[in-house]
Amino acid sequence: MNETQTITGGQALVSNLINKQVEDLFMIPGIQLDWAVDALRQRSDAVRLYIPRHEQTTTYMADGYYRATGKVGAAMVVPGPGALNAGAGLATAYASNSKVLFITGQIHSSGIGKGCGLLHEIKDQTGFVRGLTKWNHLVSSAQDIAPSVDQAFHQLQSGRPRPVGLEIPHDFLSERLSGQFESDTAPLPLQSTCLEESFVSELDQAAQLIDQARFPVIYVGGGIISSNATEELAVLANKIHAPVVMSDNGRGALSDRHPLAMNALAGRAVFQHADVVLVIGSRFVDALTPTLSWPAGRIRFIHINIDADDLGSPRTPEIAIAADAALVLPILCERVTSRMVISAEKAQDVKAWAQRQIDQIEPQASYIRALRQAIPEDGIFVNELTQVGYLARIAYPVYESRSYIGPGYQGTLGYGFPVALGAAVGAKGRRVVSITGDGGFGWNLQELATAQRYKLPITLIVFNDGHYGNVRAIQKREFGAEVAVDLANPDFGLLARAFGVAFESVDTPEALSGAVRQANSHDGPVMIEVKIGVVPSPWHLLRLQPMKGMTGPAAPVNPLGEVV
């Protein structure tokens, strides 16, 4: 579409966002964005605006929106402190491989880099944005707005999903343009349909290695979900009847009802026997040290990852394929031979072995069962960095792709509630359940206003122990004492009611289940406080290998014949 009337740069920006099918925008207005915001007012029929109470929530909401839907989440803030405030959500989106379009204003174009002390000026804002995105661009003129949006979406739909950034000086938004201002370029498809010839021979080698293996195992990370390759994964797993071990980010790649679907704890049992492991869409590294999730040795690894950077050191794959899993898995599946790596009965034995260990962690295990029983089948569960949440990484059953959202490697405390807000916007009426601790909730408790303003279908569950519980547990274990971990909490009931949010307080798993069921039919947000005390650590059960220093009761005998 070509138009010749005179318009502002702000109108050009909005027109091009609409052309790229941006329907929801998370933003907080400010003086450097005025001309873009007025353009959004003029196009309110095409773009819905969601205005939270803190700038960090704009990018958190964009992240949650993408993770619930697979559609680009868009956020916009003023420069300087606005961009810095949004950095936490942007960092989480980067770590979680989320397609987020981050638009930030800039100071007047003639003042950039001169240190004049203009409103919201910070030194090297572009460098800051660059560090939290896979691609960023400082718009160079009002005429550059349309092609910049084009390029941003090209980057969003190409390669590894991660945020991209656009900085737009405010004088370009107010400048008047004539001539073509709207791109004719339609959004790119979600993935390319071509495959390099070199991959075919590598896939032949991979198939041969899998066929020759005595006990091949499949390990998947969040990349399998970002690639929309879960169906292709299921076809491959069913053809060779190999166990599929899902990382925290890969939960939901296979329904936990599938006999071959296994969490990381069950993965310990099958990895003990594996001689070939196919790693798909995972960094496959430890959380705290640059070492492998499972040590190299007798296992031969095949890695498939869209990002070539995640195929190198410390990984030493025998076969490394830098490609989109959705493209290569069908070809690999054609080439492998049908077989029975593990029977459904043996796989169930492994899953039961893991569940027995989970069931020993009380009361967290009971709270997680209560949540799963009460949350609708199509509900979205947003996990947090809290005592119940840690165990939920392996213990909460996930039945659908994009119905489980975790913190990613950034581990940003307090991310969960604002991310859940964006998920609720994208989910179009599906119930979103966000769990958090009283510590993490303090980061964004003001967003109760946002949940209530937009009547978002969110059930917020705050586990209240009066402390930064995990930090406290680590201090007690490592040093025998604690410091700086106690909290002065508000009366959560009064807080919720001050925002007009329905509230209930419980102190047992049974009561929590009932409260969550009741909340499912509520029109809008519900806050539930769960009062808990000191609980046992689940960390010895998390991940393929326990984190250093995390020990617990001895594991039962591996059902496949060895002691783990």
Helices and strands as residue ranges (DSSP letters): E 7-8, H 9-19, E 24-27, G 31-33, H 34-42, E 48-50, H 55-69, E 73-77, H 81-95, E 100-106, G 109-111, H 125-131, E 135-138, G 142-144, H 145-156, E 164-169, H 170-174, E 176-177, H 197-212, E 216-220, H 223-226, H 230-240, E 244-246, E 261-262, H 264-271, E 276-280, E 300-305, G 308-311, E 319-322, H 325-335, H 344-358, H 364-374, E 380-382, H 387-395, E 404-405, H 416-427, E 432-437, H 438-441, G 445-447, H 448-453, E 458-464, H 469-479, H 492-498, E 502-506, H 509-520, E 526-531, G 539-541
